[in-house]
Amino acid sequence: MAKETDDDAPRKKRKTGSVLVWVLLAMIVTGLGGYQMTNFGGTRSAIGTVGEREIDAGDYGRALRQEVDALGAQFGTQVPLDTAIALGVDQKVIQTLVNQAALDNEAARIGISVGDPTVAQQITDMRAFQGTAGQFDRTTYSAVLKQNNLTEAAFEARIRDDLARGLLQGAVVGGYAAPKALTDTLANWAGERRGFSLLRVTEADLTTPVADPTDADLQAFYDANPDSFINPEAKRITYAALLPEAIRADQPVDEAALQKAYDDRIDEFMVPEKRLVERLVYPDQTAADAAKARLDAGDSFDTLVADRGLRLEDVDMGDVAKSELGAAGDAVFALTEPGVVGPLATDLGPALFRMNAVLAAQETTFDQAKDDLAAQIQVESAKRAISDRFEEINDLLAGGATLEDLSKEPGMEVATIDYVPGAAAPEGIAAYPDFRAAADKVADGDFPEAVGLTEGGLFALRLDEIVPAAPIPFAEAKAQVETAWRADALAKALSARASEIAAAVQAGASLGSQGIVTVTRAIGRDGTVADAPETLVADVFKMATGAVQVIDTSGFTAVVQLDRVVPLADLPKVDADALRDAISVQVEQALSQDAAALFTQGLASEAGVRLDQQVISAVNAQMQ
């Protein structure tokens, strides 16, 4: 490594640079995968410059690949480059490299650098370059760099640049203190609590029930809400389906096979008597005897568990058979009512056992299980029979048979449905995921072919036409219209009743005199109220003390009265101080980040940025 004229940077300022170095190493070792940038645009090797500093095309390619891979990990699937570019990943990478080049350009201009010993120390500390003995290994070092198409000189230059860049950034971002006025303002806002009373208005609170609608009411509602009663665009699909249930009854069942299935699953049919048991283990007999004495003196089993530093779920054994309790089985199963026995010897030490319930044995005879077993065996046989016919059905279709022709096949169902992609609760054949996947993809002119169902069975389908969205005729939609009318009428009635209650409270009545009130004594801005809309707390924090407000959202109507405002000063001092400290740290970090961004932007603007789109495009094309 070439000797620099500047002295090594003081060790107390190496932290920022070290972080950058480790990020660079992570990119090199995990992000490249042997990726190389060659022949990407004649003899030009830079995608641009910032001042006198070039932005290396290889750096751009490596960084872009790393970002695309990270995006794929986030989505759980490989992301094509053009998709990543559409999401702006390339611009993010370019901006990062421009910022780095601006800092490098400025560091070089003002003479900031680090000496060889500092660079050497950073490299030898990197675990990626260490051998089996945990020490820096030059052979490993050379091999890793060669694998990633980097020379030692180039890599060491980058380490030097990163360290120098870290020194420059550290000088800019350090030393910011959060202004007290800002910290106090934010802390007071974030730490404030509100106490309020809430009366949920329900149908039971109405003074007059919602009247039944007339046909004229329903017709008027239907006419006023045409978009609510529309059949969505659908695919009219004809399908042929052969399902196991259609031919199950035709499958023969051998008596011997039934008996074997019963014997193989005997544990399902002959369930022994069990007990719900908890076991509290002690380290020795003396401790266990002392615990039993406390129990006899009146202490509860729950108290003994808590005194052992345990929770009830820690000692719960669930439902156990006698054989699962070993030597303790006889004593525990001798209990016919809930109780505690012991201390009893166990593999873990002496223990007290609490028996909470007796679970009777469950015995299902062969004759009782026979019909269910036969049906299950027949279904499995039907699945195999259908699977064996898969190629035959495909051959029929390939030979010119239509879906309608397949109706002659035993068990085959042929029908037509209007399929709506993404329907909330599909029924019939559309309830099968494999059918929906095929129906989503089918297009006009596609040739029908057999498709297997994961659940067993097969189908083939054909797109007949696209059925455009259309209003549902009133007579057909009447039941749906009535449901919607009642929901709308009830919502209006609840809103009107809530307004009456709010007016009464504003006139001097207590909220409690109007119905059942739930009181929340203190809640923060990030709090939630069970069974209430997410906007409730935000609305409460907009209210003045004593104010009454109607909260009326879809499916929720209530009257809220703000009882009190709890300022930050009323919180325990330790909690208030912790909040102020946390906010102060966030403010200082924000100030540092903003300062670094503005500083970097200023450097780039002053030095001048030039990007070569032809080289960028060439790199992108090579990565496709």
LUMTOR-327377 format. One line per field, with one value per residue (C-alpha): residue in one letter; residue number from 0; x, y, z. Coordinates in steps of 0.02 Angstrom, whole numbers. Example, Ala and Ser with C-alpha at 12.3 -4.5 7.8 and 13.67 -1.06 7.14 Angstrom:
r: [A,S]
k: [0,1]
xx: [615,684]
yy: [-225,-53]
zz: [390,357]
END
This chain:
r: [M,A,K,E,T,D,D,D,A,P,R,K,K,R,K,T,G,S,V,L,V,W,V,L,L,A,M,I,V,T,G,L,G,G,Y,Q,M,T,N,F,G,G,T,R,S,A,I,G,T,V,G,E,R,E,I,D,A,G,D,Y,G,R,A,L,R,Q,E,V,D,A,L,G,A,Q,F,G,T,Q,V,P,L,D,T,A,I,A,L,G,V,D,Q,K,V,I,Q,T,L,V,N,Q,A,A,L,D,N,E,A,A,R,I,G,I,S,V,G,D,P,T,V,A,Q,Q,I,T,D,M,R,A,F,Q,G,T,A,G,Q,F,D,R,T,T,Y,S,A,V,L,K,Q,N,N,L,T,E,A,A,F,E,A,R,I,R,D,D,L,A,R,G,L,L,Q,G,A,V,V,G,G,Y,A,A,P,K,A,L,T,D,T,L,A,N,W,A,G,E,R,R,G,F,S,L,L,R,V,T,E,A,D,L,T,T,P,V,A,D,P,T,D,A,D,L,Q,A,F,Y,D,A,N,P,D,S,F,I,N,P,E,A,K,R,I,T,Y,A,A,L,L,P,E,A,I,R,A,D,Q,P,V,D,E,A,A,L,Q,K,A,Y,D,D,R,I,D,E,F,M,V,P,E,K,R,L,V,E,R,L,V,Y,P,D,Q,T,A,A,D,A,A,K,A,R,L,D,A,G,D,S,F,D,T,L,V,A,D,R,G,L,R,L,E,D,V,D,M,G,D,V,A,K,S,E,L,G,A,A,G,D,A,V,F,A,L,T,E,P,G,V,V,G,P,L,A,T,D,L,G,P,A,L,F,R,M,N,A,V,L,A,A,Q,E,T,T,F,D,Q,A,K,D,D,L,A,A,Q,I,Q,V,E,S,A,K,R,A,I,S,D,R,F,E,E,I,N,D,L,L,A,G,G,A,T,L,E,D,L,S,K,E,P,G,M,E,V,A,T,I,D,Y,V,P,G,A,A,A,P,E,G,I,A,A,Y,P,D,F,R,A,A,A,D,K,V,A,D,G,D,F,P,E,A,V,G,L,T,E,G,G,L,F,A,L,R,L,D,E,I,V,P,A,A,P,I,P,F,A,E,A,K,A,Q,V,E,T,A,W,R,A,D,A,L,A,K,A,L,S,A,R,A,S,E,I,A,A,A,V,Q,A,G,A,S,L,G,S,Q,G,I,V,T,V,T,R,A,I,G,R,D,G,T,V,A,D,A,P,E,T,L,V,A,D,V,F,K,M,A,T,G,A,V,Q,V,I,D,T,S,G,F,T,A,V,V,Q,L,D,R,V,V,P,L,A,D,L,P,K,V,D,A,D,A,L,R,D,A,I,S,V,Q,V,E,Q,A,L,S,Q,D,A,A,A,L,F,T,Q,G,L,A,S,E,A,G,V,R,L,D,Q,Q,V,I,S,A,V,N,A,Q,M,Q]
k: [0,1,2,3,4,5,6,7,8,9,10,11,12,13,14,15,16,17,18,19,20,21,22,23,24,25,26,27,28,29,30,31,32,33,34,35,36,37,38,39,40,41,42,43,44,45,46,47,48,49,50,51,52,53,54,55,56,57,58,59,60,61,62,63,64,65,66,67,68,69,70,71,72,73,74,75,76,77,78,79,80,81,82,83,84,85,86,87,88,89,90,91,92,93,94,95,96,97,98,99,100,101,102,103,104,105,106,107,108,109,110,111,112,113,114,115,116,117,118,119,120,121,122,123,124,125,126,127,128,129,130,131,132,133,134,135,136,137,138,139,140,141,142,143,144,145,146,147,148,149,150,151,152,153,154,155,156,157,158,159,160,161,162,163,164,165,166,167,168,169,170,171,172,173,174,175,176,177,178,179,180,181,182,183,184,185,186,187,188,189,190,191,192,193,194,195,196,197,198,199,200,201,202,203,204,205,206,207,208,209,210,211,212,213,214,215,216,217,218,219,220,221,222,223,224,225,226,227,228,229,230,231,232,233,234,235,236,237,238,239,240,241,242,243,244,245,246,247,248,249,250,251,252,253,254,255,256,257,258,259,260,261,262,263,264,265,266,267,268,269,270,271,272,273,274,275,276,277,278,279,280,281,282,283,284,285,286,287,288,289,290,291,292,293,294,295,296,297,298,299,300,301,302,303,304,305,306,307,308,309,310,311,312,313,314,315,316,317,318,319,320,321,322,323,324,325,326,327,328,329,330,331,332,333,334,335,336,337,338,339,340,341,342,343,344,345,346,347,348,349,350,351,352,353,354,355,356,357,358,359,360,361,362,363,364,365,366,367,368,369,370,371,372,373,374,375,376,377,378,379,380,381,382,383,384,385,386,387,388,389,390,391,392,393,394,395,396,397,398,399,400,401,402,403,404,405,406,407,408,409,410,411,412,413,414,415,416,417,418,419,420,421,422,423,424,425,426,427,428,429,430,431,432,433,434,435,436,437,438,439,440,441,442,443,444,445,446,447,448,449,450,451,452,453,454,455,456,457,458,459,460,461,462,463,464,465,466,467,468,469,470,471,472,473,474,475,476,477,478,479,480,481,482,483,484,485,486,487,488,489,490,491,492,493,494,495,496,497,498,499,500,501,502,503,504,505,506,507,508,509,510,511,512,513,514,515,516,517,518,519,520,521,522,523,524,525,526,527,528,529,530,531,532,533,534,535,536,537,538,539,540,541,542,543,544,545,546,547,548,549,550,551,552,553,554,555,556,557,558,559,560,561,562,563,564,565,566,567,568,569,570,571,572,573,574,575,576,577,578,579,580,581,582,583,584,585,586,587,588,589,590,591,592,593,594,595,596,597,598,599,600,601,602,603,604,605,606,607,608,609,610,611,612,613,614,615,616,617,618,619,620,621,622,623]
xx: [0,65,121,13,91,-47,-42,-161,-330,-350,-432,-576,-638,-630,-808,-899,-768,-770,-957,-939,-799,-903,-1048,-930,-864,-1041,-1077,-919,-931,-1120,-1186,-1077,-1085,-939,-1028,-915,-934,-849,-884,-1024,-989,-830,-685,-786,-787,-883,-1068,-1029,-926,-945,-813,-651,-718,-778,-922,-861,-979,-931,-980,-1148,-1176,-1130,-1236,-1384,-1373,-1368,-1522,-1619,-1574,-1629,-1794,-1817,-1785,-1915,-2047,-2000,-1970,-1843,-1877,-1837,-1722,-1851,-1975,-1844,-1804,-1990,-1989,-1845,-1709,-1583,-1610,-1586,-1420,-1362,-1404,-1307,-1155,-1167,-1170,-1019,-925,-965,-891,-740,-712,-717,-605,-476,-492,-456,-327,-416,-344,-283,-116,-71,-72,-255,-305,-206,-289,-462,-426,-344,-492,-615,-672,-699,-511,-465,-409,-458,-346,-443,-298,-283,-239,-165,-215,-397,-384,-322,-448,-599,-545,-510,-679,-761,-655,-558,-372,-288,-242,-420,-496,-372,-404,-589,-555,-449,-587,-719,-616,-581,-764,-809,-693,-774,-950,-907,-852,-1020,-1143,-1064,-1102,-1287,-1393,-1582,-1655,-1739,-1892,-1919,-1889,-2009,-2143,-2133,-2124,-2276,-2372,-2320,-2336,-2509,-2648,-2836,-2974,-3146,-3317,-3399,-3579,-3599,-3768,-3849,-4019,-4075,-4053,-4177,-4338,-4431,-4386,-4340,-4500,-4514,-4489,-4626,-4600,-4597,-4457,-4356,-4383,-4330,-4173,-4133,-4151,-4045,-3901,-3880,-3694,-3733,-3835,-3729,-3671,-3484,-3403,-3386,-3313,-3445,-3356,-3411,-3321,-3316,-3267,-3238,-3233,-3202,-3373,-3457,-3388,-3351,-3501,-3445,-3279,-3274,-3221,-3142,-3192,-3013,-2953,-3081,-3021,-2839,-2878,-2966,-2822,-2693,-2785,-2838,-2769,-2901,-3042,-2987,-2941,-2902,-2968,-2865,-2842,-2807,-2650,-2528,-2360,-2257,-2081,-1966,-1777,-1782,-1900,-1883,-1942,-2084,-2142,-2138,-2245,-2371,-2378,-2417,-2551,-2629,-2622,-2727,-2609,-2672,-2585,-2579,-2482,-2356,-2331,-2302,-2179,-2076,-2064,-2173,-2336,-2480,-2439,-2264,-2333,-2478,-2460,-2624,-2729,-2625,-2654,-2606,-2457,-2385,-2368,-2254,-2249,-2366,-2503,-2592,-2606,-2663,-2792,-2857,-2932,-3113,-3135,-3015,-2879,-2693,-2587,-2406,-2264,-2238,-2074,-2041,-1891,-1873,-1885,-2025,-2182,-2357,-2492,-2655,-2792,-2919,-3039,-3077,-3090,-3187,-3121,-3187,-3211,-3271,-3304,-3265,-3449,-3468,-3316,-3350,-3455,-3336,-3186,-3271,-3311,-3131,-3062,-3184,-3135,-2951,-2992,-3093,-2946,-2832,-2961,-2978,-2789,-2779,-2902,-2808,-2720,-2878,-2978,-2840,-2835,-3023,-3007,-2858,-2955,-3092,-3213,-3301,-3332,-3513,-3458,-3372,-3540,-3558,-3413,-3465,-3471,-3424,-3517,-3532,-3601,-3584,-3548,-3519,-3350,-3299,-3111,-3074,-3251,-3257,-3341,-3336,-3448,-3457,-3316,-3251,-3211,-3061,-2901,-2838,-2999,-2990,-2809,-2855,-3012,-2912,-2792,-2909,-2929,-3039,-2984,-2886,-2896,-2978,-2862,-2873,-2808,-2784,-2856,-2743,-2890,-2912,-3010,-2990,-3075,-3065,-3138,-3178,-3210,-3374,-3389,-3357,-3518,-3513,-3560,-3747,-3876,-3962,-4150,-4247,-4350,-4191,-4100,-4247,-4181,-4010,-4095,-4195,-4038,-3948,-4103,-4116,-3929,-3944,-4103,-4026,-3868,-3971,-4078,-3924,-3845,-4002,-4015,-3832,-3863,-4010,-3901,-3761,-3883,-3952,-3777,-3731,-3888,-3832,-3881,-3748,-3688,-3718,-3903,-3920,-3855,-3709,-3546,-3369,-3236,-3057,-2959,-2800,-2746,-2602,-2608,-2550,-2681,-2827,-3001,-3074,-3215,-3196,-3133,-2949,-2996,-3078,-2923,-2868,-3041,-3030,-2864,-2948,-3078,-3077,-3106,-3292,-3335,-3462,-3450,-3541,-3426,-3516,-3424,-3473,-3539,-3500,-3600,-3558,-3561,-3395,-3363,-3186,-3166,-2988,-2821,-2672,-2514,-2339,-2301,-2423,-2328,-2200,-2038,-1940,-2064,-2068,-1878,-1863,-1984,-1888,-1723,-1793,-1862,-1699,-1602,-1723,-1711,-1521,-1519,-1638,-1532,-1375,-1456,-1525,-1357,-1268,-1395,-1384,-1195,-1183,-1308,-1212,-1048,-1124,-1204,-1044,-933,-1054,-1135,-1126,-1208,-1178,-1346,-1272,-1155,-1294,-1407,-1266,-1241,-1428,-1436,-1293,-1383,-1545]
yy: [0,172,283,436,598,634,563,427,487,486,326,417,474,305,250,329,271,95,81,134,10,-133,-83,-84,-255,-324,-261,-337,-506,-537,-424,-459,-645,-635,-500,-416,-259,-270,-210,-95,48,59,120,223,152,288,327,508,628,745,879,785,623,484,368,197,94,-63,18,64,-113,-192,-72,-92,-282,-274,-162,-273,-427,-339,-293,-475,-531,-405,-467,-650,-674,-628,-453,-417,-269,-174,-189,-125,20,61,71,196,81,138,321,282,196,338,468,371,359,544,588,478,551,728,689,602,750,872,763,758,946,993,855,738,561,422,332,155,87,138,58,-99,-110,-97,-234,-356,-335,-393,-571,-606,-601,-708,-888,-1036,-973,-811,-707,-606,-722,-645,-793,-775,-587,-605,-742,-641,-487,-589,-673,-501,-430,-311,-281,-252,-75,-34,-108,-23,142,120,84,241,342,275,318,492,514,460,591,726,670,656,837,889,783,791,911,948,978,975,1148,1143,1236,1112,961,1026,1066,894,807,902,856,673,649,725,606,624,555,539,457,365,313,190,216,54,5,-29,157,213,285,225,67,81,52,-83,-15,-9,-66,118,148,6,62,239,174,63,209,324,199,118,82,-28,-153,-202,-370,-346,-392,-580,-717,-836,-1002,-1175,-1312,-1500,-1569,-1744,-1741,-1885,-1867,-1895,-2071,-2114,-2228,-2331,-2378,-2553,-2574,-2732,-2784,-2832,-2659,-2580,-2685,-2643,-2456,-2470,-2565,-2443,-2296,-2382,-2238,-2124,-2244,-2306,-2152,-2198,-2104,-1947,-1810,-1623,-1610,-1479,-1532,-1425,-1496,-1460,-1478,-1601,-1696,-1572,-1427,-1531,-1584,-1403,-1352,-1489,-1430,-1253,-1322,-1418,-1260,-1163,-1094,-1117,-1216,-1055,-970,-1112,-1096,-908,-932,-1044,-900,-994,-964,-1087,-1120,-1172,-1316,-1366,-1541,-1533,-1691,-1844,-2031,-2133,-2208,-2035,-1998,-2143,-2190,-2045,-2113,-2221,-2081,-1949,-2064,-2118,-1943,-1940,-1754,-1608,-1600,-1605,-1760,-1780,-1755,-1896,-1953,-1903,-1902,-1716,-1730,-1738,-1648,-1598,-1639,-1546,-1638,-1517,-1628,-1807,-1843,-2003,-2136,-2127,-2292,-2308,-2487,-2553,-2557,-2374,-2318,-2430,-2309,-2162,-2271,-2339,-2164,-2109,-2261,-2235,-2052,-2100,-2236,-2109,-1988,-2124,-2174,-1994,-1974,-2129,-2050,-1884,-1925,-2005,-1845,-1739,-1856,-1838,-1648,-1652,-1765,-1636,-1679,-1528,-1499,-1541,-1709,-1749,-1752,-1930,-1984,-2066,-1938,-1791,-1629,-1498,-1327,-1142,-1008,-821,-810,-647,-637,-595,-631,-632,-801,-910,-1062,-1227,-1264,-1086,-1127,-1229,-1123,-1218,-1180,-996,-986,-1061,-954,-796,-835,-907,-801,-805,-944,-1044,-1232,-1329,-1450,-1555,-1475,-1571,-1511,-1515,-1585,-1724,-1723,-1633,-1504,-1418,-1249,-1133,-947,-916,-727,-577,-524,-336,-259,-224,-168,-306,-296,-229,-388,-493,-374,-339,-438,-355,-185,-213,-261,-105,4,-60,-30,147,185,118,220,379,340,307,469,567,486,524,706,710,638,761,907,847,834,1006,1072,1006,823,697,577,433,476,440,262,148,245,179,286,296,385,423,376,434,486,313,224,122,87,-87,-101,83,157,202,386,396,441,570,650,652,746,883,916,1044,993,968,965,841,767,638,508,437,317,161,35,144,285,359,516,566,692,747,738,798,836,756,856,785,866,747,594,515,613,461,431,615,625,466,537,701,608,497,647,742,598,591,778,773,629,722,879,780,689,851,936,792,792,980,977,837,919,1082,996,909,1069,1168,1035,997,830,749,581,478,399,295,204,187,109,-7,-68,-94,-191,-305,-345,-397]
zz: [0,-44,100,132,191,319,495,547,608,798,857,944,773,687,731,585,461,532,507,327,301,369,256,108,157,174,-1,-71,12,7,-127,-277,-302,-422,-521,-647,-750,-917,-1094,-1037,-1155,-1252,-1147,-1024,-847,-753,-749,-707,-606,-457,-474,-505,-434,-549,-505,-555,-664,-570,-406,-481,-546,-380,-278,-395,-386,-197,-190,-311,-209,-49,-133,-182,-3,57,-67,-46,-232,-365,-431,-615,-643,-746,-601,-479,-595,-607,-416,-422,-355,-486,-441,-258,-296,-408,-276,-144,-257,-302,-116,-82,-230,-171,0,-77,-193,-48,61,-78,-109,72,98,219,215,328,335,288,468,488,323,366,536,460,334,455,575,442,479,294,272,423,414,523,663,674,607,447,303,146,37,91,65,-113,-154,-93,-191,-347,-334,-335,-477,-364,-351,-184,-234,-284,-127,-12,-101,-65,118,126,42,161,314,248,205,382,456,349,392,576,578,502,601,772,912,881,1036,1036,1075,1245,1184,1044,1155,1289,1161,1083,1252,1317,1160,1161,1348,1367,1421,1406,1517,1441,1459,1315,1290,1146,1063,1004,937,1116,1154,1022,1093,938,842,659,560,427,251,123,-56,-103,24,-48,-227,-183,-94,-242,-362,-253,-236,-407,-383,-232,-330,-480,-540,-575,-739,-749,-856,-919,-908,-958,-862,-850,-680,-615,-425,-302,-220,-388,-407,-224,-204,-354,-273,-196,-15,50,227,266,211,328,474,436,428,596,675,604,683,843,948,870,913,1084,1186,1368,1518,1548,1678,1663,1770,1834,1908,2028,2047,2195,2209,2354,2468,2611,2503,2433,2607,2666,2517,2556,2736,2677,2563,2708,2813,2687,2555,2377,2241,2139,2280,2285,2098,2111,2255,2142,2018,1894,1800,1790,1606,1662,1768,1654,1582,1485,1467,1509,1516,1669,1580,1545,1732,1773,1958,2000,1888,2017,2146,2022,1940,2111,2126,2070,2103,2074,2207,2248,2286,2330,2348,2224,2146,1965,1850,1886,2074,2204,2144,2193,2066,2047,1954,1880,1780,1733,1547,1517,1400,1222,1133,954,899,727,682,736,635,486,382,403,364,209,147,173,83,-60,-79,-90,-217,-317,-318,-387,-517,-576,-582,-691,-814,-828,-992,-1062,-1035,-1113,-1263,-1287,-1285,-1402,-1519,-1541,-1399,-1326,-1142,-1174,-1247,-1083,-995,-1060,-950,-784,-643,-754,-716,-855,-810,-844,-714,-713,-628,-543,-510,-329,-266,-76,-47,-203,-204,-296,-416,-393,-212,-272,-280,-433,-528,-481,-538,-708,-723,-686,-829,-961,-1117,-1271,-1388,-1258,-1289,-1144,-1058,-901,-741,-579,-415,-262,-162,-291,-452,-617,-724,-893,-935,-1080,-1084,-1174,-1157,-1046,-960,-932,-766,-756,-628,-532,-568,-418,-399,-394,-276,-160,-12,-30,-45,113,211,151,186,365,397,328,426,586,562,538,690,798,740,780,952,987,943,1065,1204,1167,1172,1339,1414,1349,1432,1602,1610,1659,1525,1645,1656,1470,1468,1508,1510,1491,1575,1511,1647,1549,1374,1264,1083,1029,1134,1072,1139,1117,988,941,777,764,744,915,1015,885,898,1087,1079,977,1111,1252,1433,1465,1280,1215,1041,936,857,707,592,497,624,775,854,1023,1129,1206,1345,1384,1573,1596,1516,1604,1564,1556,1723,1808,1751,1868,1851,1793,1651,1599,1599,1497,1368,1357,1338,1200,1106,1129,1051,903,876,881,757,642,651,613,467,395,415,329,186,161,172,44,-73,-60,-102,-252,-315,-294,-375,-515,-557,-728,-766,-922,-960,-1101,-980,-851,-982,-1036,-857,-836,-999,-947,-784,-869]
END
